[in-house]
Amino acid sequence: MKYTQCERHASFRDEDVSITEFVEWLAAKGIRLCKQIEDEWSGVWVPVGGDKELDAFLAEYHGIDLKLLERERRHILEGQRISNENS
C-alpha cells in the first residue's frame, strides 16, 4: 500500500514547523490569527483555536486529507504490530 498522505505530510514538516513557530512568535507579541464568523447581527472576529485548528489549516493548504492521513497512520501501526507479533 502506498501512503500518499503520510508522504505528503512528511514532505511539508519543516515548512509547517517554521509556520507554527512564526504564529507562536506573533502570539507572544499579542498578535493572533482570527477568523470572521457571521451571525444574524454582524460579523464577529474570533481567535483561531489552537494547534489543532492550525494543523487543519496547514493540511488544507498542502492538500492533505486529515481523515485519510489518520487511516494511513493506523494501517502503518497495524502492520508494525503484526510484524512485531510474528518476530
MOLIN-V819871 format. One record per pair of residues at least 24 apart in sequence whose ideal C-beta (glycine too) atoms are under 6 Angstrom apart, sorted by the first residue. I is the first residue (numbers start at 0). GAP is how many residues later the second one is. If there is no record, write none. Layout:
BEGIN
I;GAP
I;GAP
END
This chain:
BEGIN
2;69
4;59
4;60
4;63
4;64
4;67
5;66
7;56
8;55
8;60
11;50
15;42
END
